[in-house]
Amino acid sequence: MLTIHQSAYYSAHLLNSSGLIIESTRKTGGVQLRADHPQYAEYVDAFRTAIDADEADALCRALLN
């Protein structure tokens, strides 16, 4: 498991077998974006090229809502 983002509110993990896992650190729950999802590569790239933690948090919020 590779953590690609972690803040006070969210964490994003990249798993070879499962895809992208987004979790809220304040609430129970999260989402999984499977590696075969059409937008998987775009989201992974967006996390890796995020300007700062606020931008990565916004990506997490978008996926969790």
Predicted model as a PDB file, atoms N, CA, C, CB and O in Angstrom, pLDDT in the B-factor column:
MODEL        1                                                                  
ATOM      1  N   MET A   1       0.850  -1.175   0.000  1.00 86.00           N  
ATOM      2  CA  MET A   1       0.000   0.000   0.000  1.00 86.00           C  
ATOM      3  C   MET A   1       0.891   1.231   0.000  1.00 86.00           C  
ATOM      4  CB  MET A   1      -0.965   0.002   1.220  1.00 86.00           C  
ATOM      5  O   MET A   1       1.802   1.355   0.819  1.00 86.00           O  
ATOM      6  N   LEU A   2       0.621   2.129  -0.917  1.00 91.00           N  
ATOM      7  CA  LEU A   2       1.363   3.374  -1.048  1.00 91.00           C  
ATOM      8  C   LEU A   2       0.422   4.525  -0.716  1.00 91.00           C  
ATOM      9  CB  LEU A   2       1.965   3.530  -2.483  1.00 91.00           C  
ATOM     10  O   LEU A   2      -0.592   4.712  -1.389  1.00 91.00           O  
ATOM     11  N   THR A   3       0.750   5.294   0.311  1.00 92.00           N  
ATOM     12  CA  THR A   3      -0.052   6.459   0.662  1.00 92.00           C  
ATOM     13  C   THR A   3       0.357   7.610  -0.240  1.00 92.00           C  
ATOM     14  CB  THR A   3       0.118   6.836   2.165  1.00 92.00           C  
ATOM     15  O   THR A   3       1.512   8.037  -0.226  1.00 92.00           O  
ATOM     16  N   ILE A   4      -0.596   8.116  -1.030  1.00 93.00           N  
ATOM     17  CA  ILE A   4      -0.278   9.207  -1.952  1.00 93.00           C  
ATOM     18  C   ILE A   4      -0.778  10.547  -1.439  1.00 93.00           C  
ATOM     19  CB  ILE A   4      -0.873   8.928  -3.319  1.00 93.00           C  
ATOM     20  O   ILE A   4      -0.413  11.589  -1.982  1.00 93.00           O  
ATOM     21  N   HIS A   5      -1.618  10.538  -0.390  1.00 93.00           N  
ATOM     22  CA  HIS A   5      -2.059  11.780   0.244  1.00 93.00           C  
ATOM     23  C   HIS A   5      -2.530  11.467   1.657  1.00 93.00           C  
ATOM     24  CB  HIS A   5      -3.193  12.467  -0.582  1.00 93.00           C  
ATOM     25  O   HIS A   5      -3.203  10.464   1.896  1.00 93.00           O  
ATOM     26  N   GLN A   6      -2.166  12.339   2.586  1.00 94.00           N  
ATOM     27  CA  GLN A   6      -2.670  12.204   3.954  1.00 94.00           C  
ATOM     28  C   GLN A   6      -2.727  13.589   4.568  1.00 94.00           C  
ATOM     29  CB  GLN A   6      -1.773  11.244   4.811  1.00 94.00           C  
ATOM     30  O   GLN A   6      -1.758  14.346   4.516  1.00 94.00           O  
ATOM     31  N   SER A   7      -3.876  13.913   5.153  1.00 94.00           N  
ATOM     32  CA  SER A   7      -4.059  15.188   5.832  1.00 94.00           C  
ATOM     33  C   SER A   7      -4.857  14.941   7.103  1.00 94.00           C  
ATOM     34  CB  SER A   7      -4.774  16.225   4.913  1.00 94.00           C  
ATOM     35  O   SER A   7      -5.116  13.798   7.480  1.00 94.00           O  
ATOM     36  N   ALA A   8      -5.238  16.018   7.749  1.00 94.00           N  
ATOM     37  CA  ALA A   8      -6.033  15.887   8.975  1.00 94.00           C  
ATOM     38  C   ALA A   8      -7.432  15.353   8.686  1.00 94.00           C  
ATOM     39  CB  ALA A   8      -6.131  17.235   9.687  1.00 94.00           C  
ATOM     40  O   ALA A   8      -8.097  14.843   9.588  1.00 94.00           O  
ATOM     41  N   TYR A   9      -7.885  15.465   7.435  1.00 93.00           N  
ATOM     42  CA  TYR A   9      -9.245  15.081   7.089  1.00 93.00           C  
ATOM     43  C   TYR A   9      -9.362  13.843   6.208  1.00 93.00           C  
ATOM     44  CB  TYR A   9      -9.902  16.208   6.414  1.00 93.00           C  
ATOM     45  O   TYR A   9     -10.331  13.093   6.323  1.00 93.00           O  
ATOM     46  N   TYR A  10      -8.388  13.620   5.330  1.00 95.00           N  
ATOM     47  CA  TYR A  10      -8.501  12.547   4.344  1.00 95.00           C  
ATOM     48  C   TYR A  10      -7.182  11.814   4.164  1.00 95.00           C  
ATOM     49  CB  TYR A  10      -8.971  13.104   3.008  1.00 95.00           C  
ATOM     50  O   TYR A  10      -6.109  12.334   4.471  1.00 95.00           O  
ATOM     51  N   SER A  11      -7.292  10.592   3.657  1.00 94.00           N  
ATOM     52  CA  SER A  11      -6.104   9.865   3.215  1.00 94.00           C  
ATOM     53  C   SER A  11      -6.446   9.128   1.926  1.00 94.00           C  
ATOM     54  CB  SER A  11      -5.600   8.869   4.317  1.00 94.00           C  
ATOM     55  O   SER A  11      -7.570   8.668   1.727  1.00 94.00           O  
ATOM     56  N   ALA A  12      -5.449   9.030   1.062  1.00 94.00           N  
ATOM     57  CA  ALA A  12      -5.604   8.343  -0.218  1.00 94.00           C  
ATOM     58  C   ALA A  12      -4.477   7.329  -0.345  1.00 94.00           C  
ATOM     59  CB  ALA A  12      -5.596   9.354  -1.420  1.00 94.00           C  
ATOM     60  O   ALA A  12      -3.305   7.657  -0.160  1.00 94.00           O  
ATOM     61  N   HIS A  13      -4.845   6.102  -0.660  1.00 94.00           N  
ATOM     62  CA  HIS A  13      -3.882   5.018  -0.752  1.00 94.00           C  
ATOM     63  C   HIS A  13      -3.992   4.345  -2.106  1.00 94.00           C  
ATOM     64  CB  HIS A  13      -4.096   4.000   0.375  1.00 94.00           C  
ATOM     65  O   HIS A  13      -5.086   4.179  -2.646  1.00 94.00           O  
ATOM     66  N   LEU A  14      -2.870   3.968  -2.638  1.00 93.00           N  
ATOM     67  CA  LEU A  14      -2.806   3.271  -3.915  1.00 93.00           C  
ATOM     68  C   LEU A  14      -2.429   1.821  -3.635  1.00 93.00           C  
ATOM     69  CB  LEU A  14      -1.780   3.950  -4.891  1.00 93.00           C  
ATOM     70  O   LEU A  14      -1.368   1.540  -3.076  1.00 93.00           O  
ATOM     71  N   LEU A  15      -3.305   0.910  -4.027  1.00 90.00           N  
ATOM     72  CA  LEU A  15      -3.071  -0.513  -3.844  1.00 90.00           C  
ATOM     73  C   LEU A  15      -3.042  -1.188  -5.199  1.00 90.00           C  
ATOM     74  CB  LEU A  15      -4.150  -1.145  -2.938  1.00 90.00           C  
ATOM     75  O   LEU A  15      -3.934  -0.976  -6.021  1.00 90.00           O  
ATOM     76  N   ASN A  16      -2.031  -1.996  -5.438  1.00 83.00           N  
ATOM     77  CA  ASN A  16      -1.902  -2.672  -6.731  1.00 83.00           C  
ATOM     78  C   ASN A  16      -3.098  -3.562  -7.030  1.00 83.00           C  
ATOM     79  CB  ASN A  16      -0.630  -3.497  -6.767  1.00 83.00           C  
ATOM     80  O   ASN A  16      -3.560  -3.620  -8.170  1.00 83.00           O  
ATOM     81  N   SER A  17      -3.597  -4.249  -6.023  1.00 81.00           N  
ATOM     82  CA  SER A  17      -4.673  -5.210  -6.255  1.00 81.00           C  
ATOM     83  C   SER A  17      -6.059  -4.581  -6.219  1.00 81.00           C  
ATOM     84  CB  SER A  17      -4.599  -6.307  -5.236  1.00 81.00           C  
ATOM     85  O   SER A  17      -6.986  -5.115  -6.828  1.00 81.00           O  
ATOM     86  N   SER A  18      -6.226  -3.456  -5.519  1.00 84.00           N  
ATOM     87  CA  SER A  18      -7.559  -2.882  -5.320  1.00 84.00           C  
ATOM     88  C   SER A  18      -7.814  -1.588  -6.055  1.00 84.00           C  
ATOM     89  CB  SER A  18      -7.781  -2.655  -3.890  1.00 84.00           C  
ATOM     90  O   SER A  18      -8.968  -1.266  -6.338  1.00 84.00           O  
ATOM     91  N   GLY A  19      -6.794  -0.847  -6.369  1.00 93.00           N  
ATOM     92  CA  GLY A  19      -6.979   0.448  -6.998  1.00 93.00           C  
ATOM     93  C   GLY A  19      -6.688   1.568  -6.017  1.00 93.00           C  
ATOM     94  O   GLY A  19      -5.737   1.486  -5.240  1.00 93.00           O  
ATOM     95  N   LEU A  20      -7.499   2.608  -6.049  1.00 94.00           N  
ATOM     96  CA  LEU A  20      -7.325   3.800  -5.228  1.00 94.00           C  
ATOM     97  C   LEU A  20      -8.352   3.773  -4.102  1.00 94.00           C  
ATOM     98  CB  LEU A  20      -7.467   5.096  -6.080  1.00 94.00           C  
ATOM     99  O   LEU A  20      -9.550   3.639  -4.353  1.00 94.00           O  
ATOM    100  N   ILE A  21      -7.887   3.900  -2.866  1.00 94.00           N  
ATOM    101  CA  ILE A  21      -8.757   3.909  -1.692  1.00 94.00           C  
ATOM    102  C   ILE A  21      -8.721   5.308  -1.091  1.00 94.00           C  
ATOM    103  CB  ILE A  21      -8.317   2.829  -0.640  1.00 94.00           C  
ATOM    104  O   ILE A  21      -7.647   5.827  -0.790  1.00 94.00           O  
ATOM    105  N   ILE A  22      -9.895   5.925  -0.914  1.00 94.00           N  
ATOM    106  CA  ILE A  22     -10.016   7.239  -0.301  1.00 94.00           C  
ATOM    107  C   ILE A  22     -10.776   7.058   1.010  1.00 94.00           C  
ATOM    108  CB  ILE A  22     -10.743   8.261  -1.255  1.00 94.00           C  
ATOM    109  O   ILE A  22     -11.856   6.469   1.031  1.00 94.00           O  
ATOM    110  N   GLU A  23     -10.209   7.566   2.100  1.00 94.00           N  
ATOM    111  CA  GLU A  23     -10.834   7.438   3.411  1.00 94.00           C  
ATOM    112  C   GLU A  23     -10.932   8.801   4.078  1.00 94.00           C  
ATOM    113  CB  GLU A  23     -10.045   6.462   4.298  1.00 94.00           C  
ATOM    114  O   GLU A  23     -10.066   9.659   3.909  1.00 94.00           O  
ATOM    115  N   SER A  24     -11.999   8.979   4.833  1.00 92.00           N  
ATOM    116  CA  SER A  24     -12.120  10.144   5.684  1.00 92.00           C  
ATOM    117  C   SER A  24     -11.501   9.786   7.026  1.00 92.00           C  
ATOM    118  CB  SER A  24     -13.612  10.599   5.837  1.00 92.00           C  
ATOM    119  O   SER A  24     -11.799   8.728   7.580  1.00 92.00           O  
ATOM    120  N   THR A  25     -10.643  10.653   7.558  1.00 89.00           N  
ATOM    121  CA  THR A  25     -10.028  10.366   8.857  1.00 89.00           C  
ATOM    122  C   THR A  25     -10.910  10.833  10.000  1.00 89.00           C  
ATOM    123  CB  THR A  25      -8.657  11.029   8.958  1.00 89.00           C  
ATOM    124  O   THR A  25     -10.637  10.505  11.154  1.00 89.00           O  
ATOM    125  N   ARG A  26     -11.956  11.587   9.710  1.00 88.00           N  
ATOM    126  CA  ARG A  26     -12.857  12.108  10.735  1.00 88.00           C  
ATOM    127  C   ARG A  26     -14.150  11.312  10.835  1.00 88.00           C  
ATOM    128  CB  ARG A  26     -13.175  13.555  10.452  1.00 88.00           C  
ATOM    129  O   ARG A  26     -14.789  11.308  11.888  1.00 88.00           O  
ATOM    130  N   LYS A  27     -14.543  10.646   9.771  1.00 86.00           N  
ATOM    131  CA  LYS A  27     -15.787   9.877   9.742  1.00 86.00           C  
ATOM    132  C   LYS A  27     -15.476   8.445   9.337  1.00 86.00           C  
ATOM    133  CB  LYS A  27     -16.820  10.513   8.766  1.00 86.00           C  
ATOM    134  O   LYS A  27     -14.424   8.162   8.764  1.00 86.00           O  
ATOM    135  N   THR A  28     -16.385   7.567   9.637  1.00 83.00           N  
ATOM    136  CA  THR A  28     -16.240   6.184   9.218  1.00 83.00           C  
ATOM    137  C   THR A  28     -16.610   6.066   7.747  1.00 83.00           C  
ATOM    138  CB  THR A  28     -17.115   5.249  10.083  1.00 83.00           C  
ATOM    139  O   THR A  28     -17.617   6.613   7.299  1.00 83.00           O  
ATOM    140  N   GLY A  29     -15.791   5.355   7.015  1.00 83.00           N  
ATOM    141  CA  GLY A  29     -16.139   5.090   5.631  1.00 83.00           C  
ATOM    142  C   GLY A  29     -15.108   5.590   4.644  1.00 83.00           C  
ATOM    143  O   GLY A  29     -14.163   6.298   4.991  1.00 83.00           O  
ATOM    144  N   GLY A  30     -15.322   5.200   3.418  1.00 92.00           N  
ATOM    145  CA  GLY A  30     -14.437   5.583   2.343  1.00 92.00           C  
ATOM    146  C   GLY A  30     -14.955   5.021   1.035  1.00 92.00           C  
ATOM    147  O   GLY A  30     -16.034   4.431   0.983  1.00 92.00           O  
ATOM    148  N   VAL A  31     -14.185   5.206  -0.011  1.00 93.00           N  
ATOM    149  CA  VAL A  31     -14.561   4.694  -1.329  1.00 93.00           C  
ATOM    150  C   VAL A  31     -13.359   4.018  -1.976  1.00 93.00           C  
ATOM    151  CB  VAL A  31     -15.098   5.833  -2.236  1.00 93.00           C  
ATOM    152  O   VAL A  31     -12.205   4.291  -1.646  1.00 93.00           O  
ATOM    153  N   GLN A  32     -13.672   3.140  -2.894  1.00 93.00           N  
ATOM    154  CA  GLN A  32     -12.640   2.455  -3.665  1.00 93.00           C  
ATOM    155  C   GLN A  32     -12.867   2.763  -5.136  1.00 93.00           C  
ATOM    156  CB  GLN A  32     -12.657   0.911  -3.403  1.00 93.00           C  
ATOM    157  O   GLN A  32     -13.967   2.579  -5.658  1.00 93.00           O  
ATOM    158  N   LEU A  33     -11.830   3.229  -5.792  1.00 93.00           N  
ATOM    159  CA  LEU A  33     -11.866   3.441  -7.235  1.00 93.00           C  
ATOM    160  C   LEU A  33     -11.014   2.338  -7.849  1.00 93.00           C  
ATOM    161  CB  LEU A  33     -11.343   4.886  -7.641  1.00 93.00           C  
ATOM    162  O   LEU A  33      -9.786   2.371  -7.777  1.00 93.00           O  
ATOM    163  N   ARG A  34     -11.677   1.374  -8.447  1.00 93.00           N  
ATOM    164  CA  ARG A  34     -10.977   0.209  -8.986  1.00 93.00           C  
ATOM    165  C   ARG A  34     -10.078   0.593 -10.153  1.00 93.00           C  
ATOM    166  CB  ARG A  34     -11.978  -0.854  -9.429  1.00 93.00           C  
ATOM    167  O   ARG A  34     -10.338   1.564 -10.863  1.00 93.00           O  
ATOM    168  N   ALA A  35      -9.032  -0.173 -10.335  1.00 91.00           N  
ATOM    169  CA  ALA A  35      -8.054   0.099 -11.393  1.00 91.00           C  
ATOM    170  C   ALA A  35      -8.649   0.001 -12.791  1.00 91.00           C  
ATOM    171  CB  ALA A  35      -6.895  -0.856 -11.276  1.00 91.00           C  
ATOM    172  O   ALA A  35      -8.084   0.556 -13.733  1.00 91.00           O  
ATOM    173  N   ASP A  36      -9.772  -0.689 -12.951  1.00 92.00           N  
ATOM    174  CA  ASP A  36     -10.397  -0.792 -14.270  1.00 92.00           C  
ATOM    175  C   ASP A  36     -11.432   0.309 -14.526  1.00 92.00           C  
ATOM    176  CB  ASP A  36     -11.054  -2.147 -14.418  1.00 92.00           C  
ATOM    177  O   ASP A  36     -12.091   0.311 -15.565  1.00 92.00           O  
ATOM    178  N   HIS A  37     -11.574   1.231 -13.591  1.00 92.00           N  
ATOM    179  CA  HIS A  37     -12.496   2.364 -13.767  1.00 92.00           C  
ATOM    180  C   HIS A  37     -11.958   3.289 -14.862  1.00 92.00           C  
ATOM    181  CB  HIS A  37     -12.683   3.151 -12.424  1.00 92.00           C  
ATOM    182  O   HIS A  37     -10.749   3.509 -14.927  1.00 92.00           O  
ATOM    183  N   PRO A  38     -12.819   3.833 -15.721  1.00 94.00           N  
ATOM    184  CA  PRO A  38     -12.352   4.672 -16.834  1.00 94.00           C  
ATOM    185  C   PRO A  38     -11.552   5.912 -16.408  1.00 94.00           C  
ATOM    186  CB  PRO A  38     -13.531   5.114 -17.642  1.00 94.00           C  
ATOM    187  O   PRO A  38     -10.703   6.378 -17.167  1.00 94.00           O  
ATOM    188  N   GLN A  39     -11.807   6.450 -15.214  1.00 92.00           N  
ATOM    189  CA  GLN A  39     -11.116   7.658 -14.769  1.00 92.00           C  
ATOM    190  C   GLN A  39     -10.011   7.378 -13.746  1.00 92.00           C  
ATOM    191  CB  GLN A  39     -12.114   8.621 -14.179  1.00 92.00           C  
ATOM    192  O   GLN A  39      -9.469   8.310 -13.152  1.00 92.00           O  
ATOM    193  N   TYR A  40      -9.683   6.128 -13.542  1.00 92.00           N  
ATOM    194  CA  TYR A  40      -8.689   5.753 -12.539  1.00 92.00           C  
ATOM    195  C   TYR A  40      -7.346   6.451 -12.769  1.00 92.00           C  
ATOM    196  CB  TYR A  40      -8.493   4.245 -12.542  1.00 92.00           C  
ATOM    197  O   TYR A  40      -6.804   7.062 -11.847  1.00 92.00           O  
ATOM    198  N   ALA A  41      -6.813   6.367 -13.965  1.00 91.00           N  
ATOM    199  CA  ALA A  41      -5.496   6.948 -14.256  1.00 91.00           C  
ATOM    200  C   ALA A  41      -5.503   8.466 -14.062  1.00 91.00           C  
ATOM    201  CB  ALA A  41      -5.066   6.606 -15.693  1.00 91.00           C  
ATOM    202  O   ALA A  41      -4.522   9.036 -13.585  1.00 91.00           O  
ATOM    203  N   GLU A  42      -6.601   9.114 -14.429  1.00 93.00           N  
ATOM    204  CA  GLU A  42      -6.690  10.567 -14.273  1.00 93.00           C  
ATOM    205  C   GLU A  42      -6.684  10.977 -12.807  1.00 93.00           C  
ATOM    206  CB  GLU A  42      -7.948  11.095 -14.950  1.00 93.00           C  
ATOM    207  O   GLU A  42      -6.037  11.959 -12.441  1.00 93.00           O  
ATOM    208  N   TYR A  43      -7.404  10.227 -11.955  1.00 92.00           N  
ATOM    209  CA  TYR A  43      -7.418  10.551 -10.530  1.00 92.00           C  
ATOM    210  C   TYR A  43      -6.054  10.309  -9.885  1.00 92.00           C  
ATOM    211  CB  TYR A  43      -8.485   9.727  -9.813  1.00 92.00           C  
ATOM    212  O   TYR A  43      -5.603  11.123  -9.079  1.00 92.00           O  
ATOM    213  N   VAL A  44      -5.405   9.225 -10.221  1.00 91.00           N  
ATOM    214  CA  VAL A  44      -4.069   8.956  -9.665  1.00 91.00           C  
ATOM    215  C   VAL A  44      -3.105  10.062 -10.075  1.00 91.00           C  
ATOM    216  CB  VAL A  44      -3.538   7.573 -10.141  1.00 91.00           C  
ATOM    217  O   VAL A  44      -2.329  10.550  -9.253  1.00 91.00           O  
ATOM    218  N   ASP A  45      -3.153  10.455 -11.335  1.00 93.00           N  
ATOM    219  CA  ASP A  45      -2.295  11.542 -11.811  1.00 93.00           C  
ATOM    220  C   ASP A  45      -2.629  12.853 -11.105  1.00 93.00           C  
ATOM    221  CB  ASP A  45      -2.439  11.710 -13.330  1.00 93.00           C  
ATOM    222  O   ASP A  45      -1.726  13.619 -10.768  1.00 93.00           O  
ATOM    223  N   ALA A  46      -3.908  13.118 -10.879  1.00 93.00           N  
ATOM    224  CA  ALA A  46      -4.317  14.346 -10.195  1.00 93.00           C  
ATOM    225  C   ALA A  46      -3.779  14.389  -8.766  1.00 93.00           C  
ATOM    226  CB  ALA A  46      -5.844  14.466 -10.184  1.00 93.00           C  
ATOM    227  O   ALA A  46      -3.354  15.449  -8.305  1.00 93.00           O  
ATOM    228  N   PHE A  47      -3.790  13.265  -8.061  1.00 92.00           N  
ATOM    229  CA  PHE A  47      -3.228  13.234  -6.705  1.00 92.00           C  
ATOM    230  C   PHE A  47      -1.721  13.447  -6.738  1.00 92.00           C  
ATOM    231  CB  PHE A  47      -3.556  11.899  -6.014  1.00 92.00           C  
ATOM    232  O   PHE A  47      -1.174  14.163  -5.899  1.00 92.00           O  
ATOM    233  N   ARG A  48      -1.064  12.841  -7.683  1.00 91.00           N  
ATOM    234  CA  ARG A  48       0.400  12.961  -7.754  1.00 91.00           C  
ATOM    235  C   ARG A  48       0.852  14.353  -8.154  1.00 91.00           C  
ATOM    236  CB  ARG A  48       0.958  11.955  -8.733  1.00 91.00           C  
ATOM    237  O   ARG A  48       1.940  14.780  -7.768  1.00 91.00           O  
ATOM    238  N   THR A  49       0.042  15.066  -8.917  1.00 93.00           N  
ATOM    239  CA  THR A  49       0.438  16.402  -9.383  1.00 93.00           C  
ATOM    240  C   THR A  49      -0.289  17.521  -8.649  1.00 93.00           C  
ATOM    241  CB  THR A  49       0.181  16.527 -10.868  1.00 93.00           C  
ATOM    242  O   THR A  49      -0.215  18.678  -9.063  1.00 93.00           O  
ATOM    243  N   ALA A  50      -0.990  17.195  -7.566  1.00 92.00           N  
ATOM    244  CA  ALA A  50      -1.710  18.227  -6.801  1.00 92.00           C  
ATOM    245  C   ALA A  50      -0.729  19.290  -6.314  1.00 92.00           C  
ATOM    246  CB  ALA A  50      -2.468  17.596  -5.595  1.00 92.00           C  
ATOM    247  O   ALA A  50       0.371  18.978  -5.857  1.00 92.00           O  
ATOM    248  N   ILE A  51      -1.140  20.535  -6.418  1.00 92.00           N  
ATOM    249  CA  ILE A  51      -0.294  21.658  -6.041  1.00 92.00           C  
ATOM    250  C   ILE A  51      -0.007  21.655  -4.541  1.00 92.00           C  
ATOM    251  CB  ILE A  51      -0.950  22.974  -6.448  1.00 92.00           C  
ATOM    252  O   ILE A  51       1.119  21.911  -4.115  1.00 92.00           O  
ATOM    253  N   ASP A  52      -1.034  21.363  -3.748  1.00 93.00           N  
ATOM    254  CA  ASP A  52      -0.865  21.352  -2.299  1.00 93.00           C  
ATOM    255  C   ASP A  52      -1.900  20.416  -1.668  1.00 93.00           C  
ATOM    256  CB  ASP A  52      -0.996  22.789  -1.718  1.00 93.00           C  
ATOM    257  O   ASP A  52      -2.681  19.775  -2.372  1.00 93.00           O  
ATOM    258  N   ALA A  53      -1.893  20.346  -0.339  1.00 93.00           N  
ATOM    259  CA  ALA A  53      -2.801  19.455   0.375  1.00 93.00           C  
ATOM    260  C   ALA A  53      -4.257  19.865   0.193  1.00 93.00           C  
ATOM    261  CB  ALA A  53      -2.452  19.428   1.852  1.00 93.00           C  
ATOM    262  O   ALA A  53      -5.141  19.008   0.198  1.00 93.00           O  
ATOM    263  N   ASP A  54      -4.524  21.162   0.033  1.00 94.00           N  
ATOM    264  CA  ASP A  54      -5.902  21.616  -0.175  1.00 94.00           C  
ATOM    265  C   ASP A  54      -6.482  21.070  -1.480  1.00 94.00           C  
ATOM    266  CB  ASP A  54      -5.959  23.147  -0.179  1.00 94.00           C  
ATOM    267  O   ASP A  54      -7.648  20.677  -1.532  1.00 94.00           O  
ATOM    268  N   GLU A  55      -5.679  21.049  -2.510  1.00 95.00           N  
ATOM    269  CA  GLU A  55      -6.148  20.502  -3.791  1.00 95.00           C  
ATOM    270  C   GLU A  55      -6.390  18.999  -3.680  1.00 95.00           C  
ATOM    271  CB  GLU A  55      -5.126  20.793  -4.914  1.00 95.00           C  
ATOM    272  O   GLU A  55      -7.383  18.492  -4.204  1.00 95.00           O  
ATOM    273  N   ALA A  56      -5.500  18.288  -3.009  1.00 95.00           N  
ATOM    274  CA  ALA A  56      -5.683  16.847  -2.819  1.00 95.00           C  
ATOM    275  C   ALA A  56      -6.905  16.567  -1.944  1.00 95.00           C  
ATOM    276  CB  ALA A  56      -4.423  16.222  -2.188  1.00 95.00           C  
ATOM    277  O   ALA A  56      -7.633  15.605  -2.188  1.00 95.00           O  
ATOM    278  N   ASP A  57      -7.137  17.405  -0.919  1.00 95.00           N  
ATOM    279  CA  ASP A  57      -8.342  17.258  -0.096  1.00 95.00           C  
ATOM    280  C   ASP A  57      -9.597  17.454  -0.933  1.00 95.00           C  
ATOM    281  CB  ASP A  57      -8.325  18.257   1.070  1.00 95.00           C  
ATOM    282  O   ASP A  57     -10.586  16.747  -0.741  1.00 95.00           O  
ATOM    283  N   ALA A  58      -9.569  18.406  -1.860  1.00 95.00           N  
ATOM    284  CA  ALA A  58     -10.718  18.647  -2.732  1.00 95.00           C  
ATOM    285  C   ALA A  58     -11.000  17.423  -3.608  1.00 95.00           C  
ATOM    286  CB  ALA A  58     -10.474  19.890  -3.613  1.00 95.00           C  
ATOM    287  O   ALA A  58     -12.158  17.085  -3.848  1.00 95.00           O  
ATOM    288  N   LEU A  59      -9.953  16.769  -4.080  1.00 93.00           N  
ATOM    289  CA  LEU A  59     -10.140  15.531  -4.851  1.00 93.00           C  
ATOM    290  C   LEU A  59     -10.785  14.456  -3.984  1.00 93.00           C  
ATOM    291  CB  LEU A  59      -8.790  15.024  -5.411  1.00 93.00           C  
ATOM    292  O   LEU A  59     -11.680  13.741  -4.435  1.00 93.00           O  
ATOM    293  N   CYS A  60     -10.333  14.345  -2.751  1.00 94.00           N  
ATOM    294  CA  CYS A  60     -10.926  13.362  -1.830  1.00 94.00           C  
ATOM    295  C   CYS A  60     -12.396  13.663  -1.594  1.00 94.00           C  
ATOM    296  CB  CYS A  60     -10.172  13.347  -0.490  1.00 94.00           C  
ATOM    297  O   CYS A  60     -13.230  12.760  -1.644  1.00 94.00           O  
ATOM    298  N   ARG A  61     -12.723  14.932  -1.335  1.00 94.00           N  
ATOM    299  CA  ARG A  61     -14.122  15.326  -1.120  1.00 94.00           C  
ATOM    300  C   ARG A  61     -14.972  14.968  -2.335  1.00 94.00           C  
ATOM    301  CB  ARG A  61     -14.224  16.840  -0.829  1.00 94.00           C  
ATOM    302  O   ARG A  61     -16.089  14.471  -2.190  1.00 94.00           O  
ATOM    303  N   ALA A  62     -14.450  15.217  -3.522  1.00 92.00           N  
ATOM    304  CA  ALA A  62     -15.199  14.915  -4.748  1.00 92.00           C  
ATOM    305  C   ALA A  62     -15.494  13.420  -4.864  1.00 92.00           C  
ATOM    306  CB  ALA A  62     -14.419  15.391  -5.982  1.00 92.00           C  
ATOM    307  O   ALA A  62     -16.581  13.035  -5.295  1.00 92.00           O  
ATOM    308  N   LEU A  63     -14.562  12.603  -4.495  1.00 92.00           N  
ATOM    309  CA  LEU A  63     -14.767  11.162  -4.589  1.00 92.00           C  
ATOM    310  C   LEU A  63     -15.662  10.634  -3.476  1.00 92.00           C  
ATOM    311  CB  LEU A  63     -13.437  10.447  -4.557  1.00 92.00           C  
ATOM    312  O   LEU A  63     -16.401   9.672  -3.684  1.00 92.00           O  
ATOM    313  N   LEU A  64     -15.606  11.237  -2.319  1.00 92.00           N  
ATOM    314  CA  LEU A  64     -16.421  10.760  -1.197  1.00 92.00           C  
ATOM    315  C   LEU A  64     -17.871  11.214  -1.273  1.00 92.00           C  
ATOM    316  CB  LEU A  64     -15.824  11.228   0.101  1.00 92.00           C  
ATOM    317  O   LEU A  64     -18.744  10.578  -0.682  1.00 92.00           O  
ATOM    318  N   ASN A  65     -18.142  12.291  -1.984  1.00 87.00           N  
ATOM    319  CA  ASN A  65     -19.522  12.806  -2.073  1.00 87.00           C  
ATOM    320  C   ASN A  65     -20.259  12.292  -3.252  1.00 87.00           C  
ATOM    321  CB  ASN A  65     -19.526  14.286  -2.122  1.00 87.00           C  
ATOM    322  O   ASN A  65     -21.423  12.639  -3.452  1.00 87.00           O  
TER     323      ASN A  65                                                      
ENDMDL                                                                          
END                                                                             
